Amino acid sequence: MPIEKFVDFGDEANLFLRQGINTLANAVKTTLGAAGKTVIIEDDFGKPHVTKDGVTVAKSINLSHPVEHMGASIIRDASVKTGDIAGDGTTTSVVLAQDIIKHATDKMQGEPHLNHNVVRERMRAIGEDILKYLKDNTKKVTKKQLQSVATISANNDPLLGRVVAEAFQKVGTDGAVSIETSSNQKTYVKVVDGTRIKRGYASNYLITDREKSLCVLENALVLVADKEIKKWADIQFYLEASITQKRPLLIVGEVEQNVMANINNNKLRGALDICVVAPEGVGSNRLELLEDLAVMTGATVVSDDTGVDWTNVGVGNMGSVKKVVSSANHTILTLDGTTSKEIKDQAKVVKSLLDSKDDPHNNWHYKDRISRLAGGVATIYVGAYTEVELKEKKDRVDDAVCATRAALEEGILPGGGAALYHASIYLFKKNMKPSSDQEHDAAAFILYNSLTSPIATIMINSGKTGAEVDDILRDMADKPIETGFDVIEKQTVDMYKSGIIDPAKVTTTAFKNALSVAEIVLQTNCIVTNKRELPKDEE
């Protein structure tokens, strides 16, 4: 039977939508910055969860009014998407989206003659200019700054920042970093045998940890294939072996759509404990990466080149790993230590290929292979005195790991909202004179006012009044981009020298997603929701 729907139009619909946006944003923004506050969340079983992680707060909020809930869900998407791509910046994206929507709504209601569609187009064009400004001011991260990035993302915990930075220094930029629970109260890092695949799970139906969107397997069997799995019969033997041995199965290979649908169905029914990850690379490079993976796990590659196909299957073709942690973007394998000698021998073979210089154009590939074979996995063991503290600490370490990787990938910008504030000053100076294009002027006004919201929120969270914030920002207006406000020392400083740094990827991703969500809200005039019983005071 079809579900009955509520249909809301125009100003009333937009009012409820913005109320939902503001409810979620006002809860999330209290966590922003070094002086941000923690939030206590009651879980489904009535237990408290203390966190200062913006996306965790955003995911916990469900509103009773259907349209308000829709507004909260839309802005939550900006936060979650930012976290998925950059690993941090989730709160910044919510704060930006809220302010862009507020200033755009106020501007368009105050000047009804403006063409809303043209204003959105101009906002998009100005947004690209802002992203270029941020990219032009990006710097490469140093070892010392790496620890600062990790410390800030761990909510200014220097111990966690040092441990996360140490983990990346041990395994390198492309190295794998995992998080485990410590057997005591200490937090430390240890390098273990393992590797990283730059591909994530093939389907969301494979997720085992819904809160963190991860697929986690313990003591798993491994099937490595260079041939596409086109029918169920190709892998039936391996699936039966997994069920018989009561061990989960990791498949690294291309899977045909119908087979994948069958895997998803069996996973949902609980019949299979499985994860599927697509191989990296193309051509001979892909086969070589799969051969390295097979050596590390003790498997044999199913391939025409190895003579192993789907007809001569055997348990001996399968490898094993201690643990698999797969996200949407990458997969970390922790090895069981039984193939250490084989891994060293394979690394020597690859190094000899690199030293021979027979294929100089492929040197990057050989270096990548050596890094995977010899790098290992840096495991951060997180310790705490209580379950509540452990969960909160793991959230912060996870943020710090993602932010540190982002800094290594795309460089850094001044933190504490300073980069976005100076982008607003750049925007103001470029568009300070009114033009004949009223929609362009309106778009510039909206974004200029919105880009100051992260730094203003950080200062307000530290106890500053609105008037004090205005005075501080006014004094910073003509100073270089690295100038910002340190809420701990309560003074204007050089953010790089003070170690207040953000990964450029985090800042730009937060802005892009906030602008995207704001555009969706601003062009909405009708909202259709499932009919439900409203609380009496909202009917």
C-alpha positions as CSV (number, residue, x, y, z in Angstrom):
1,M,0.0,0.0,0.0
2,P,1.4,3.4,-1.0
3,I,2.6,5.6,1.9
4,E,0.5,8.8,2.4
5,K,2.4,12.0,2.0
6,F,2.5,15.5,3.4
7,V,3.1,18.2,0.8
8,D,4.4,21.7,1.9
9,F,4.9,24.7,-0.4
10,G,6.6,28.1,-0.5
11,D,7.5,30.2,2.5
12,E,6.0,27.8,5.1
13,A,8.0,24.9,3.8
14,N,11.2,26.9,3.7
15,L,10.6,28.2,7.2
16,F,10.4,24.6,8.6
17,L,13.3,23.6,6.4
18,R,15.5,26.4,7.9
19,Q,14.4,25.6,11.4
20,G,15.6,22.0,11.0
21,I,18.9,23.3,9.5
22,N,19.4,25.7,12.4
23,T,18.6,23.1,15.0
24,L,21.3,20.8,13.8
25,A,23.8,23.5,12.9
26,N,23.5,25.2,16.3
27,A,24.2,21.8,18.1
28,V,27.1,21.0,15.8
29,K,28.8,24.4,15.8
30,T,29.3,24.4,19.6
31,T,32.1,21.8,19.1
32,L,34.1,24.0,16.6
33,G,37.6,25.2,17.5
34,A,40.1,24.7,20.3
35,A,37.7,26.1,22.9
36,G,34.7,24.2,21.5
37,K,32.4,22.3,23.9
38,T,31.7,18.6,24.1
39,V,28.2,17.2,23.4
40,I,26.7,14.3,25.4
41,I,24.6,12.0,23.2
42,E,22.2,9.3,24.5
43,D,22.5,6.2,22.3
44,D,19.7,3.8,21.4
45,F,20.3,1.9,24.7
46,G,20.3,4.9,26.9
47,K,24.0,5.1,27.4
48,P,25.9,8.4,27.2
49,H,28.4,9.1,24.5
50,V,30.6,12.2,25.0
51,T,32.1,13.6,21.8
52,K,33.5,16.8,20.3
53,D,33.3,15.4,16.8
54,G,30.8,17.4,14.6
55,V,29.7,14.6,12.3
56,T,29.0,12.3,15.2
57,V,26.7,15.0,16.7
58,A,25.1,15.6,13.3
59,K,24.4,11.9,12.7
60,S,22.7,11.6,16.2
61,I,20.0,14.2,15.5
62,N,16.6,13.2,14.3
63,L,13.7,15.7,14.5
64,S,10.0,14.9,15.0
65,H,8.7,17.4,12.5
66,P,9.1,15.8,9.0
67,V,10.1,19.0,7.1
68,E,12.5,20.1,9.9
69,H,14.0,16.6,9.8
70,M,14.4,17.0,6.1
71,G,16.3,20.2,6.6
72,A,18.6,18.6,9.2
73,S,19.2,15.6,6.9
74,I,20.2,17.8,4.0
75,I,22.8,19.8,6.0
76,R,24.0,16.6,7.6
77,D,24.9,15.3,4.1
78,A,27.3,18.2,3.7
79,S,29.0,17.2,7.0
80,V,29.1,13.5,6.2
81,K,30.4,14.0,2.6
82,T,33.1,16.3,3.8
83,G,34.2,13.7,6.3
84,D,34.2,10.9,3.7
85,I,36.3,12.9,1.3
86,A,38.7,14.8,3.5
87,G,38.4,13.1,6.9
88,D,37.8,16.3,8.8
89,G,36.1,19.7,8.4
90,T,32.7,18.3,9.1
91,T,31.7,21.1,11.5
92,T,33.1,23.8,9.3
93,S,30.9,22.6,6.4
94,V,27.8,22.8,8.6
95,V,28.6,26.3,9.9
96,L,29.3,27.5,6.3
97,A,26.2,26.0,4.9
98,Q,24.0,27.5,7.6
99,D,25.4,31.0,7.1
100,I,25.2,30.8,3.3
101,I,21.6,29.8,3.5
102,K,20.8,32.5,6.1
103,H,22.4,35.4,4.2
104,A,21.1,34.2,0.8
105,T,17.5,33.9,2.2
106,D,17.7,37.4,3.8
107,K,19.1,39.0,0.7
108,M,16.6,37.5,-1.7
109,Q,13.6,38.3,0.6
110,G,14.9,41.9,1.1
111,E,15.4,42.3,-2.7
112,P,12.6,40.3,-4.3
113,H,13.5,41.6,-7.8
114,L,16.7,39.5,-7.9
115,N,16.6,36.4,-10.2
116,H,17.2,33.5,-7.8
117,N,18.6,31.2,-10.5
118,V,21.1,33.8,-11.7
119,V,22.2,34.5,-8.1
120,R,23.0,30.8,-7.6
121,E,25.0,30.7,-10.9
122,R,27.0,33.8,-9.7
123,M,27.6,32.1,-6.3
124,R,29.0,29.1,-8.1
125,A,31.3,31.2,-10.3
126,I,32.6,33.2,-7.3
127,G,33.0,29.9,-5.4
128,E,35.4,28.7,-8.0
129,D,37.4,32.0,-7.7
130,I,37.6,31.4,-3.9
131,L,38.8,27.9,-4.3
132,K,41.6,29.2,-6.7
133,Y,42.6,31.7,-4.1
134,L,42.9,29.0,-1.4
135,K,44.8,26.7,-3.8
136,D,47.3,29.5,-4.7
137,N,48.0,30.1,-1.0
138,T,48.5,26.4,-0.1
139,K,51.9,25.3,1.4
140,K,53.6,21.9,1.6
141,V,53.5,20.4,5.1
142,T,56.7,19.9,7.1
143,K,57.3,17.2,9.7
144,K,56.9,19.7,12.6
145,Q,53.7,21.0,11.0
146,L,52.4,17.5,10.6
147,Q,52.2,17.1,14.3
148,S,50.4,20.4,14.6
149,V,47.8,19.2,12.1
150,A,47.2,16.0,14.0
151,T,47.1,17.8,17.4
152,I,44.4,20.3,16.2
153,S,42.3,17.5,14.6
154,A,42.5,15.5,17.8
155,N,40.9,18.5,19.6
156,N,44.2,20.0,20.7
157,D,45.5,16.9,22.4
158,P,49.3,17.0,22.1
159,L,49.7,13.3,23.1
160,L,47.4,12.1,20.4
161,G,48.9,14.5,17.9
162,R,52.4,13.2,18.5
163,V,51.3,9.6,18.3
164,V,49.4,10.1,14.9
165,A,52.4,12.1,13.4
166,E,54.8,9.4,14.6
167,A,52.6,6.7,12.8
168,F,52.8,8.5,9.5
169,Q,56.5,9.2,9.9
170,K,57.1,5.5,10.3
171,V,55.1,4.3,7.2
172,G,55.3,7.4,4.9
173,T,52.7,9.3,3.0
174,D,51.1,6.3,1.3
175,G,51.5,4.0,4.3
176,A,48.6,2.3,6.1
177,V,47.5,3.5,9.5
178,S,44.9,1.6,11.6
179,I,43.3,2.1,15.0
180,E,42.9,-0.6,17.6
181,T,42.0,-0.7,21.3
182,S,44.9,-0.8,23.7
183,S,45.2,-3.6,26.3
184,N,45.9,-0.9,28.9
185,Q,45.3,2.8,29.5
186,K,48.3,3.9,27.3
187,T,48.0,5.2,23.8
188,Y,51.0,4.2,21.5
189,V,51.9,3.3,17.9
190,K,53.4,0.0,16.7
191,V,54.3,-1.0,13.2
192,V,53.0,-4.5,12.2
193,D,53.1,-6.5,8.9
194,G,50.3,-5.2,6.6
195,T,49.5,-3.2,3.5
196,R,47.0,-0.8,2.1
197,I,44.8,-1.2,-1.1
198,K,43.7,2.2,-2.6
199,R,40.2,0.8,-3.2
200,G,37.3,0.5,-0.8
201,Y,34.4,-2.0,-0.5
202,A,32.5,-2.5,-3.7
203,S,29.0,-2.1,-2.1
204,N,27.5,-0.3,0.9
205,Y,25.6,-3.6,1.7
206,L,29.0,-5.0,2.8
207,I,29.3,-2.5,5.7
208,T,29.6,-4.1,9.1
209,D,30.2,-1.0,11.2
210,R,27.3,1.4,10.4
211,E,28.5,4.2,12.6
212,K,31.9,4.6,10.9
213,S,30.8,3.1,7.5
214,L,33.4,0.4,7.6
215,C,33.5,-3.3,6.6
216,V,35.6,-5.1,9.2
217,L,36.6,-8.8,9.0
218,E,38.7,-10.7,11.5
219,N,40.9,-13.7,10.6
220,A,39.7,-13.7,7.0
221,L,40.4,-15.9,4.0
222,V,41.6,-14.1,0.9
223,L,40.8,-14.7,-2.8
224,V,42.9,-12.7,-5.2
225,A,41.7,-12.7,-8.9
226,D,42.9,-11.0,-12.1
227,K,39.9,-12.6,-13.9
228,E,36.4,-11.1,-13.7
229,I,34.0,-13.2,-11.6
230,K,31.2,-13.6,-14.2
231,K,29.0,-16.2,-12.5
232,W,28.2,-17.6,-9.1
233,A,29.8,-20.9,-9.9
234,D,33.2,-19.2,-10.3
235,I,33.4,-18.5,-6.6
236,Q,31.1,-21.1,-5.1
237,F,33.9,-23.3,-3.9
238,Y,35.6,-20.4,-2.0
239,L,32.3,-19.3,-0.5
240,E,31.6,-22.9,0.7
241,A,35.2,-23.0,2.2
242,S,34.5,-19.7,4.0
243,I,31.2,-21.1,5.5
244,T,32.8,-24.5,6.4
245,Q,35.8,-22.9,8.1
246,K,33.6,-20.3,9.8
247,R,35.9,-17.6,8.6
248,P,35.0,-14.4,6.6
249,L,36.1,-14.0,3.0
250,L,37.9,-11.1,1.3
251,I,37.7,-11.1,-2.5
252,V,40.1,-8.8,-4.4
253,G,38.8,-8.9,-7.9
254,E,36.3,-7.6,-10.5
255,V,32.8,-8.9,-9.9
256,E,30.1,-8.9,-12.5
257,Q,26.9,-7.0,-11.5
258,N,24.6,-9.9,-11.1
259,V,27.1,-11.8,-9.0
260,M,27.5,-8.7,-6.8
261,A,23.8,-8.5,-6.4
262,N,23.7,-12.1,-5.2
263,I,26.6,-11.4,-2.8
264,N,24.7,-8.4,-1.4
265,N,21.6,-10.4,-0.9
266,N,23.4,-13.2,0.9
267,K,25.2,-10.6,3.1
268,L,21.9,-9.0,4.1
269,R,20.5,-12.4,5.0
270,G,23.5,-13.1,7.2
271,A,24.5,-16.1,5.0
272,L,27.9,-14.7,4.1
273,D,30.5,-12.7,6.0
274,I,32.3,-11.2,3.1
275,C,34.0,-8.1,1.6
276,V,34.7,-7.4,-2.1
277,V,37.4,-4.9,-3.2
278,A,38.2,-4.0,-6.8
279,P,41.9,-4.4,-7.9
280,E,44.1,-1.3,-8.4
281,G,45.9,-0.3,-11.6
282,V,45.5,-1.5,-15.2
283,G,47.3,-4.0,-17.5
284,S,50.5,-5.5,-16.3
285,N,50.8,-3.1,-13.4
286,R,47.5,-4.4,-11.9
287,L,48.7,-8.0,-12.2
288,E,52.0,-7.2,-10.5
289,L,50.1,-5.4,-7.6
290,L,47.9,-8.5,-7.3
291,E,50.9,-10.8,-7.3
292,D,52.5,-8.7,-4.4
293,L,49.2,-9.0,-2.5
294,A,49.1,-12.7,-3.1
295,V,52.7,-13.1,-1.7
296,M,51.7,-11.0,1.4
297,T,48.6,-13.1,2.1
298,G,49.8,-16.5,1.0
299,A,47.3,-16.7,-1.9
300,T,47.7,-17.6,-5.5
301,V,46.4,-15.1,-8.1
302,V,43.5,-16.5,-10.2
303,S,44.8,-15.5,-13.7
304,D,45.5,-16.8,-17.2
305,D,49.2,-16.0,-16.5
306,T,49.4,-18.2,-13.4
307,G,47.5,-21.0,-15.0
308,V,44.9,-20.9,-12.1
309,D,41.3,-20.4,-13.3
310,W,37.9,-21.1,-11.9
311,T,38.0,-24.7,-13.0
312,N,41.1,-25.9,-10.9
313,V,40.1,-24.4,-7.6
314,G,41.5,-25.4,-4.2
315,V,41.8,-24.2,-0.7
316,G,45.5,-23.8,-1.3
317,N,44.8,-20.9,-3.7
318,M,43.4,-18.9,-0.8
319,G,45.4,-16.7,1.5
320,S,44.7,-15.3,5.0
321,V,45.0,-12.1,6.9
322,K,44.6,-11.2,10.6
323,K,42.2,-8.3,10.0
324,V,40.6,-6.3,7.1
325,V,39.3,-2.8,7.6
326,S,37.7,-1.4,4.4
327,S,36.2,2.1,4.0
328,A,34.6,3.6,0.9
329,N,38.1,4.8,-0.4
330,H,40.7,2.3,0.9
331,T,41.3,-1.0,2.6
332,I,43.9,-1.9,5.2
333,L,45.1,-5.5,5.7
334,T,46.9,-6.6,8.8
335,L,48.9,-9.7,8.1
336,D,49.2,-12.8,10.3
337,G,53.0,-12.9,10.1
338,T,53.3,-16.3,8.3
339,T,54.6,-14.8,5.1
340,S,57.4,-12.5,6.4
341,K,60.2,-14.3,4.5
342,E,58.2,-14.4,1.2
343,I,57.5,-10.7,1.5
344,K,61.2,-9.9,2.0
345,D,62.2,-12.0,-1.0
346,Q,59.5,-10.3,-3.2
347,A,60.7,-6.9,-2.1
348,K,64.3,-7.8,-3.2
349,V,63.0,-8.9,-6.6
350,V,61.1,-5.6,-7.1
351,K,64.1,-3.6,-5.9
352,S,66.3,-5.3,-8.5
353,L,63.9,-4.3,-11.2
354,L,64.1,-0.7,-10.0
355,D,67.9,-0.8,-9.9
356,S,68.2,-2.3,-13.4
357,K,66.6,0.9,-14.9
358,D,65.3,-1.2,-17.8
359,D,61.9,0.6,-17.5
360,P,62.5,4.2,-16.2
361,H,59.0,5.3,-17.0
362,N,57.7,2.7,-14.6
363,N,60.0,3.6,-11.7
364,W,57.1,5.2,-9.7
365,H,55.3,1.8,-9.9
366,Y,58.3,-0.1,-8.6
367,K,58.7,2.4,-5.7
368,D,55.0,2.0,-4.9
369,R,55.4,-1.8,-4.8
370,I,58.4,-1.6,-2.5
371,S,56.6,0.8,-0.2
372,R,53.6,-1.6,0.1
373,L,55.8,-4.7,0.6
374,A,58.2,-3.1,3.1
375,G,56.1,-0.3,4.7
376,G,53.8,-2.3,7.0
377,V,50.9,-0.9,8.9
378,A,51.2,1.6,11.7
379,T,48.7,0.6,14.3
380,I,47.7,3.2,16.8
381,Y,46.6,1.5,20.1
382,V,44.2,3.8,21.9
383,G,43.9,3.4,25.7
384,A,41.4,4.9,28.2
385,Y,40.0,4.3,31.7
386,T,36.3,3.9,30.7
387,E,34.3,2.8,27.6
388,V,32.9,6.3,27.2
389,E,36.4,7.9,27.2
390,L,37.7,5.2,24.8
391,K,35.0,5.8,22.3
392,E,35.5,9.6,22.4
393,K,39.3,9.2,22.1
394,K,39.0,6.8,19.1
395,D,36.8,9.4,17.4
396,R,39.5,12.0,17.8
397,V,42.3,9.8,16.7
398,D,40.3,8.8,13.6
399,D,39.8,12.5,12.8
400,A,43.5,13.2,13.3
401,V,44.6,10.3,11.0
402,C,42.3,11.5,8.2
403,A,43.4,15.1,8.5
404,T,47.1,14.2,8.6
405,R,46.8,12.1,5.5
406,A,44.9,15.0,3.8
407,A,47.7,17.4,4.7
408,L,50.3,15.1,3.2
409,E,48.3,14.8,0.0
410,E,47.4,18.4,-0.8
411,G,49.3,20.7,1.6
412,I,48.1,23.0,4.3
413,L,46.5,26.4,5.0
414,P,46.2,28.6,8.1
415,G,43.7,27.0,10.5
416,G,41.2,28.4,12.9
417,G,39.0,29.7,10.1
418,A,41.8,32.2,9.1
419,A,42.1,31.0,5.5
420,L,38.4,31.4,4.8
421,Y,38.3,34.8,6.5
422,H,41.1,36.1,4.3
423,A,39.3,34.6,1.3
424,S,36.3,36.8,2.3
425,I,38.6,39.9,2.4
426,Y,40.0,39.0,-1.0
427,L,36.4,38.7,-2.3
428,F,35.4,42.1,-0.8
429,K,38.4,43.9,-2.3
430,K,37.7,42.4,-5.7
431,N,34.0,43.2,-5.6
432,M,33.8,46.3,-3.4
433,K,32.5,48.6,-6.1
434,P,28.9,48.0,-7.2
435,S,28.5,46.7,-10.8
436,S,25.7,46.7,-13.3
437,D,25.1,43.0,-12.5
438,Q,22.9,43.1,-9.4
439,E,22.8,39.3,-9.1
440,H,26.7,39.1,-9.1
441,D,26.8,41.8,-6.4
442,A,24.3,39.9,-4.3
443,A,26.2,36.6,-4.6
444,A,29.5,38.3,-3.6
445,F,27.7,39.9,-0.6
446,I,26.3,36.5,0.5
447,L,29.6,34.7,0.3
448,Y,31.6,37.5,1.8
449,N,29.5,37.5,4.9
450,S,29.3,33.7,5.1
451,L,33.1,33.0,4.9
452,T,33.7,34.8,8.2
453,S,31.4,32.4,10.1
454,P,33.9,29.7,11.0
455,I,36.5,32.1,12.6
456,A,33.6,34.0,14.3
457,T,32.1,30.8,15.7
458,I,35.5,29.7,17.0
459,M,36.0,33.0,18.8
460,I,32.4,33.0,20.2
461,N,32.9,29.4,21.5
462,S,36.0,30.8,23.4
463,G,33.9,33.4,25.2
464,K,34.3,36.4,23.0
465,T,31.3,38.7,22.5
466,G,30.0,39.7,19.0
467,A,31.5,43.2,19.4
468,E,34.9,41.8,20.4
469,V,34.8,39.5,17.4
470,D,34.1,42.4,15.0
471,D,37.0,44.4,16.4
472,I,39.5,41.5,16.1
473,L,38.4,40.8,12.5
474,R,38.6,44.4,11.6
475,D,42.2,44.6,12.8
476,M,43.1,41.4,10.8
477,A,41.6,42.6,7.5
478,D,44.8,44.1,5.9
479,K,47.2,41.5,7.3
480,P,48.7,38.4,5.4
481,I,46.7,35.2,5.1
482,E,48.7,33.4,7.8
483,T,47.3,36.0,10.4
484,G,44.6,34.5,12.6
485,F,43.3,34.5,16.2
486,D,44.7,32.0,18.8
487,V,41.7,31.4,21.1
488,I,44.0,29.7,23.7
489,E,46.5,32.5,23.9
490,K,43.7,35.0,23.2
491,Q,45.8,37.1,20.7
492,T,46.4,37.6,17.0
493,V,49.2,35.4,15.8
494,D,51.0,33.9,12.7
495,M,49.0,30.7,12.5
496,Y,51.8,28.7,10.8
497,K,54.4,29.7,13.6
498,S,51.8,28.9,16.3
499,G,51.1,25.5,14.7
500,I,47.4,26.3,14.1
501,I,47.1,24.6,10.7
502,D,44.4,22.9,8.6
503,P,44.9,20.6,5.6
504,A,44.0,22.4,2.4
505,K,41.8,19.5,1.3
506,V,39.7,19.9,4.5
507,T,39.1,23.6,4.0
508,T,38.3,23.4,0.3
509,T,36.1,20.3,0.6
510,A,34.1,21.9,3.5
511,F,33.5,25.0,1.4
512,K,32.5,23.1,-1.8
513,N,30.0,20.9,0.0
514,A,28.5,23.7,2.0
515,L,28.0,25.7,-1.2
516,S,26.4,22.7,-2.9
517,V,24.0,22.0,-0.1
518,A,23.1,25.7,0.2
519,E,22.2,25.8,-3.6
520,I,19.9,22.8,-3.2
521,V,18.0,24.5,-0.3
522,L,17.7,27.8,-2.0
523,Q,16.1,26.3,-5.1
524,T,13.5,24.3,-3.1
525,N,9.9,25.4,-3.2
526,C,8.0,22.2,-2.4
527,I,8.8,19.4,0.1
528,V,7.1,16.0,0.1
529,T,7.4,13.9,3.3
530,N,6.0,10.7,4.6
531,K,2.8,11.3,6.7
532,R,3.3,10.8,10.4
533,E,1.7,11.8,13.6
534,L,3.1,15.2,14.7
535,P,3.7,16.3,18.3
536,K,0.6,18.2,19.6
537,D,2.4,21.5,19.8
538,E,3.5,21.3,16.1
539,E,0.1,20.2,14.6
